[in-house]
Structures are given as structure tokens and as C-alpha cells.
């Protein structure tokens, strides 16, 4: 049984207690999803780390996600999370083959996940890429299990896992609850022929966390790059209602993090409202 730090337990219970009551017209995911942004999206340069976390809380976010090589003083981040009680819920390892530093930072900050991008090495075969990343993930699985941290594989353009079926095959190959899916809804539309609802259906209960983006959205996307013929919600490419129904059916609950162009306080505030809208949380 993995050990869960007292700080992570307190943050988890506090976040749940702070979750707004489910509104009359809210969807079934209300009360089950907490929303966050990537730390590098916060473009308020005059604020300290602590002030940035306090600002996120005031405008409606529940947490933040940090990249292992973000330009931020890690000691200051640790102190800020302790002083505010506002959590860094996960660490983004990106495509680093050595995942250990990300797991160690996640443990230090009381996070419960590390996002892993299993990038493709185009000079070798699919089978060789599969084996290479199996080795990278397996090397850090004991440490992740010891600290109660999930290793979450993201669907992204640069990976060799280019379909939902291949992603599930890779995750299932570990035969361990430590390795899960970090499901990016927007990435499913951007670079594959499989819509987001197909990925959600195939990934099923392997989904541990969500990245939220929609390239076709007028404000939180790049509408000029919208794929011809893509039909989503409010002019976007992601059909949010279909995805929500699948997530609900699979019992999803957990963190959902925006990954779009960042901005100042006002843009981040609008972003929080957009996330609650597409996830039907209010």
C-alpha cells in the first residue's frame, strides 16, 4: 500500500470541502472535478509565487500544475503551497527519459501524479519505441508506488502512441495501477482522426487526469486552425457533451487542467468560467 503524505491528505480533503455545491442545472461531473492551470500560463509577472497561488484561488481555481524545469524557485514553491494550502496537484515531466527527478519533485510538493510524454524516436520502429519507454517508465515505478504517485501517459502529437488503442495497449502492458492515462481532449482532435469521445471510450477507467483545450474555440483555441468539417460545442472542435457522458459513465473524478494560451488575471478568470461551462460543473 503506497504511503500518502499528511500534506497531500489535508490538501485533498480541503479541496473536496471547498468544492462548490452542485447547482440545480449542473451536470453529473459537478463536485467530482477540480480545475487547475499550468503554472507557466500565469502571466502576472509582478506577483510572487505565493501571490499567484492566492490569485488562482480567488478567481475560482482549485490547484496548479508545475513543469519539472519551469523557471521557478522550487523552495519558494514548496513554501508557498504550505503557507496558502493551495496545491500543486501534479508535475509535468514532458519528454525527459529520466523520470526520477519529476517523481522526486512531485513527492516534495505532495503531488499525486507525473505527466509523461512518451515521445517518438522516428529513426527506430514502433516496437523499439514501445520497449524504450517501457524501460523508462519501469525504472521509476517502484519510487512512484512508494510515494503514491501515478505515472500518467499523455496523448500528444510527439508520441509514438498515435491511437487510443495503442495508448491503452502501452498502459496495460505494465499491469499496474501506478501507470494511467493523462487524457488531453484537445490533442485527440488536433492530430488524430479519432475524435475525443472515441479516446474517452477506449481509455475508459485508465483516465486519471484531464487536459482541457479546444483548438476551434474562438478565445481559448486557435479558430483559424480549426479542422474543416470538425463539429464540436460552441464553434469548437471538441464535442464536450459526448465526452462528459463517457467520463460520467466511467466514474471519472479528479483534476482537469487548462492547457491553452495563458494570460493575466482577467483572462484566467474567464478561463475558469469556460472550463466550468464545458465540463458542466455549475
PyMOL commands that set and color helices and strands:
alter all, ss='L'
color gray80, all
select helices_A, chain A and resi 6-18+39-41+49-58+74-84+100-109+126-147+164-172+185-191+196-206+223-225+240-249+265-278
alter helices_A, ss='H'
color red, helices_A
select strands_A, chain A and resi 33-38+63-67+87-94+113-116+150-154+179-184+207-212+254-258
alter strands_A, ss='S'
color yellow, strands_A
deselect
rebuild
show_as cartoon
